[in-house]
Amino acid sequence: MRPRDLSLTEGGGALEILWEDGASTALPARLLRASCRSASASRERIEGRQGEPPADVTITGLASVGRYAVNLAFSDGHARGIYPWAYLRELAGLPAEA
């Protein structure tokens, strides 16, 4: 399931997604940052070095990755996370296929 539209809330506090099936989602920046599956973030989790993202972390940029995902940049400097559509739906508690 692909999004119909992606946007950031004012100030970048959340990623708003309107899905093809009509569902809408607002995923907080802090949740997305904590859920990043980039190699560096995964390594930090494995080694027990990942702390909580700052309470005031925001999304500072988004870019399409082909037809399957979005890359998010955060105010703490992290910009390597690729979030596939199915993973974003999982984070939102929505079924991957509707």
C-alpha positions in Angstrom: 0.0 0.0 0.0 1.5 3.3 -1.1 0.8 6.7 0.3 -1.2 9.2 -1.7 0.4 12.1 0.1 3.2 12.8 2.5 3.7 16.0 4.5 5.3 17.3 7.6 3.4 19.0 10.4 4.4 22.5 11.1 7.8 22.4 12.8 8.4 18.9 11.6 7.0 17.2 14.8 5.3 14.4 12.8 5.1 12.8 9.4 1.5 12.9 8.0 0.6 10.2 5.6 -2.6 9.8 3.5 -2.8 6.3 2.2 -4.3 5.0 -1.0 -7.0 3.2 1.0 -8.1 6.5 2.6 -6.5 5.9 6.0 -4.5 8.7 7.4 -1.6 8.6 9.8 0.5 11.0 11.8 3.7 9.4 13.0 5.7 11.5 15.6 9.3 12.4 14.7 10.5 10.9 18.0 8.9 7.5 17.2 10.3 7.5 13.7 13.8 8.4 14.9 13.7 5.7 17.6 12.5 3.1 15.0 15.1 3.8 12.4 16.5 0.6 10.8 19.6 2.1 9.3 22.8 0.2 9.7 24.2 2.7 12.3 21.0 2.7 14.4 20.8 -1.1 14.3 24.4 -1.4 15.3 23.8 1.0 18.3 20.8 -1.1 19.4 22.8 -4.4 19.1 25.7 -2.9 21.2 23.3 -1.4 23.7 24.5 2.2 22.9 21.2 3.6 21.5 19.7 6.1 23.9 16.3 7.7 23.5 16.0 10.4 20.8 15.8 13.9 22.2 12.3 14.9 23.2 12.4 17.8 20.8 13.7 15.9 17.7 12.0 17.0 14.5 12.0 15.8 10.9 13.9 18.3 8.8 13.6 16.6 5.4 12.1 13.8 3.4 13.0 12.4 0.0 11.5 9.6 -2.0 13.4 6.3 -2.4 12.2 4.8 -5.6 8.5 3.7 -5.4 8.8 1.8 -2.1 10.1 4.1 0.7 11.0 7.6 2.0 14.3 8.7 3.5 13.9 11.0 6.6 16.4 13.5 8.0 16.2 14.5 11.6 17.2 17.6 13.6 19.8 15.5 15.5 21.8 15.1 12.3 20.7 11.6 11.5 19.7 11.3 7.8 20.3 7.6 6.8 17.0 6.0 7.7 14.9 4.5 4.9 11.3 3.8 5.8 9.5 1.4 3.4 5.8 2.0 3.1 5.0 -1.4 4.7 7.1 -0.5 7.8 5.4 2.9 8.1 2.0 1.2 8.1 3.3 -1.3 10.7 4.4 1.6 12.9 1.0 3.2 12.5 -0.8 0.0 13.5 -2.3 -0.4 10.1 -2.4 -3.6 8.0 0.3 -3.7 5.2 -2.3 -4.6 2.6 -5.8 -3.3 2.7 
